Amino acid sequence: MPEDAEVGVYAGFASVWRTQESFVLDFATEVRPPEVAQDPDSGSRYVHVPARVVARVRIPPGQVWELMKALEKNLSAYERDAGARRDDA
């Protein structure tokens, strides 16, 4: 791994989508405070969070289950150590 990438990047949001060949995980961070916006078609109001993708990771479908198991195992260990997770985090 390149030395300048070792520390990683912070991402407060994640989005998952897929193609025929891979699952794509986009990690993003806020660039400005959230703002209330209005949908021009429906008139519905919503909270818009201006964000920038800081990392995009593509994984083959066969790795998705392994990633899910690793996340579950680590989240369970985290909850044992730090207490129950917060739904707003």
C-alpha positions in Angstrom: 0.0 0.0 0.0 1.4 3.4 -0.8 2.6 5.2 2.3 0.3 8.2 1.7 -2.7 5.9 1.7 -2.0 4.1 4.9 -3.9 6.5 7.2 -7.1 6.1 5.1 -9.8 8.7 4.6 -12.8 9.6 6.7 -16.3 8.8 5.3 -19.5 9.5 7.1 -21.7 8.0 4.4 -21.6 4.8 2.3 -23.6 3.8 -0.7 -23.8 0.4 -2.4 -24.7 -0.3 -6.0 -23.9 -3.0 -8.4 -23.2 -3.8 -12.0 -23.3 -7.2 -13.7 -19.6 -7.7 -12.8 -19.2 -6.2 -9.4 -20.6 -4.5 -6.3 -19.5 -0.9 -5.8 -19.1 0.7 -2.4 -18.9 4.5 -2.5 -17.6 6.2 0.6 -18.4 9.9 1.0 -18.0 12.8 3.3 -20.0 16.0 3.8 -18.6 19.1 2.1 -21.1 21.6 3.5 -23.8 21.5 6.2 -27.1 19.8 5.2 -29.7 22.0 3.7 -33.5 21.8 3.1 -34.3 21.5 -0.6 -37.5 21.1 -2.5 -38.3 18.7 -5.3 -39.3 20.7 -8.3 -41.7 18.0 -9.6 -43.5 16.9 -6.4 -42.9 20.0 -4.2 -41.8 17.6 -1.5 -39.2 19.0 0.9 -36.1 16.9 1.8 -32.7 17.3 3.4 -29.9 17.6 0.9 -26.5 16.6 2.1 -23.7 18.0 -0.2 -21.1 15.2 -0.2 -18.0 14.1 -2.1 -17.1 10.5 -2.8 -13.6 10.0 -1.2 -13.2 6.3 -2.1 -14.9 3.9 -4.5 -14.2 0.2 -4.0 -15.4 -2.5 -6.5 -15.6 -6.1 -5.3 -16.6 -9.2 -7.1 -20.0 -10.7 -6.1 -18.3 -13.7 -4.5 -16.6 -11.4 -2.0 -19.8 -9.8 -0.8 -20.7 -12.6 1.6 -17.2 -12.6 3.1 -17.3 -8.8 3.6 -20.8 -9.1 5.2 -19.5 -11.8 7.6 -16.4 -9.8 8.5 -18.5 -6.6 9.1 -21.0 -8.6 11.3 -18.2 -10.2 13.3 -16.4 -6.9 13.9 -19.6 -5.0 14.7 -20.6 -7.6 17.3 -17.1 -7.3 18.9 -17.4 -3.5 18.9 -20.8 -3.7 20.6 -19.5 -6.1 23.2 -16.6 -3.6 23.9 -18.4 -0.3 23.5 -22.0 -1.1 24.2 -25.0 -1.2 21.9 -24.7 0.6 18.7 -26.4 4.0 18.1 -28.9 4.0 15.3 -28.0 7.7 14.5 -24.3 7.1 14.0 
